[in-house]
């Protein structure tokens, strides 16, 4: 559980490979899917900080590498 608000979160990612967190008890918004990491808000944000090293959307990265 989150040490601040008592909520449990999951890490979510969209088709552009952008990350966010979302409360576990809420349905995911369209276009987002669970990445697999769940826990306290700080745990999820620390995970995102480790794995999301290039914040440009996937389509921009692909365009610039072409």
Secondary structure, DSSP 8 states (H G I E B T S, - for coil): --TTTS--EEEEEETT--EEEEETTS---TTEEEEEEEE-HHHHHHHHHHH----S-HHHHHHHH-
